[in-house]
Amino acid sequence: MAMTTVQLRPETKKKLDNLKLHPRETYDEVIDRLADAAYDDEDLSDDEHEDIRESENDIKAGRVRSLRDIMKDLGDDQAIRSMVE
């Protein structure tokens, strides 16, 4: 198997370390697993397409709420406030 060297910042390497499922999992395995999780080759169903269209129409009509408002309603506005500030 051909090998490639990749340069990572220490912070990125630490994130990859934290994403390992077990200590002996290689970085190649971690990255491959993450790439597989990010890619979905399954076509959307007709219902999913319709849901997307409805959502787009809601956005165009202004029927939206901010994450801050939703978190406030859920009683967790401190968490979102700390993320924004």
C-alpha positions as CSV (number, residue, x, y, z in Angstrom):
1,M,0.0,0.0,0.0
2,A,1.3,3.5,-0.9
3,M,1.8,5.8,2.0
4,T,1.4,9.6,2.1
5,T,2.7,12.0,4.8
6,V,0.2,14.5,6.0
7,Q,1.1,17.5,8.1
8,L,-1.3,18.2,11.0
9,R,-1.4,21.0,13.6
10,P,-1.0,19.6,17.2
11,E,-4.7,20.6,17.9
12,T,-5.9,18.5,14.9
13,K,-3.8,15.5,16.0
14,K,-5.3,15.8,19.5
15,K,-8.8,15.8,18.0
16,L,-8.0,12.7,15.9
17,D,-6.5,11.0,19.1
18,N,-9.8,11.8,20.9
19,L,-11.8,10.2,18.0
20,K,-10.0,6.9,18.1
21,L,-12.3,4.0,19.0
22,H,-9.4,2.2,20.6
23,P,-5.8,3.1,21.3
24,R,-4.4,1.0,18.5
25,E,-6.7,2.5,15.8
26,T,-4.5,4.1,13.1
27,Y,-5.0,7.7,12.0
28,D,-5.8,6.3,8.5
29,E,-8.6,4.2,10.1
30,V,-10.0,7.3,12.0
31,I,-9.9,9.5,8.9
32,D,-11.4,6.8,6.7
33,R,-14.3,6.3,9.2
34,L,-14.9,10.0,9.4
35,A,-14.9,10.3,5.6
36,D,-17.4,7.4,5.3
37,A,-19.7,9.0,7.9
38,A,-19.6,12.4,6.0
39,Y,-20.5,10.8,2.7
40,D,-24.0,9.5,2.0
41,D,-24.4,8.0,-1.4
42,E,-28.1,7.0,-0.9
43,D,-30.6,8.9,-3.0
44,L,-33.2,11.0,-1.2
45,S,-36.7,9.7,-1.1
46,D,-39.6,11.6,-2.5
47,D,-40.8,12.4,1.0
48,E,-37.3,13.8,1.9
49,H,-37.4,16.0,-1.3
50,E,-40.8,17.3,-0.3
51,D,-39.6,18.0,3.3
52,I,-36.7,20.0,1.9
53,R,-39.0,22.0,-0.4
54,E,-41.3,22.7,2.6
55,S,-38.4,23.8,4.7
56,E,-37.1,26.1,1.9
57,N,-40.6,27.7,1.7
58,D,-40.7,28.2,5.4
59,I,-37.3,30.0,5.3
60,K,-38.4,32.2,2.4
61,A,-41.7,33.1,4.2
62,G,-39.7,34.0,7.4
63,R,-41.1,31.1,9.4
64,V,-37.8,30.6,11.3
65,R,-36.5,30.8,14.8
66,S,-33.0,31.5,16.0
67,L,-31.1,28.9,17.9
68,R,-30.9,31.3,20.8
69,D,-34.7,31.5,21.0
70,I,-35.1,27.8,20.8
71,M,-32.4,27.2,23.5
72,K,-34.1,29.9,25.7
73,D,-37.4,28.1,25.4
74,L,-35.7,24.8,26.4
75,G,-34.2,26.6,29.4
76,D,-30.6,26.3,28.2
77,D,-29.9,29.8,26.9
78,Q,-26.7,30.0,29.0
79,A,-25.1,27.3,26.8
80,I,-25.8,29.2,23.6
81,R,-24.9,32.5,25.2
82,S,-21.4,31.1,26.1
83,M,-21.0,29.8,22.5
84,V,-21.8,33.2,21.0
85,E,-19.8,35.5,23.3
